């Protein structure tokens, strides 16, 4: 499913990550609310990697300049863990559950 782009403004000065087409897996759409998804996408776009381990967060920071894939980890309002992955070429960003990977 294609979702519209939306954001709250950058948390890092000047950062507004290009995310390409926004997609979500069927399982993510069933498990998450629209608010969960929109909030996660806004955080991801602004460089807030959520609950990634420190090593993955550092890799994401490097990937902003080296053009590699980005992975963020968030929890829904009801505690469901979900991921947001932006492909290296920034053409697609996918909201998914870990078991969808």
Helices and strands as residue ranges (DSSP letters): E 21-24, H 26-31, H 34-45, H 54-66, E 70-75, E 81-86, E 92-96, G 98-100
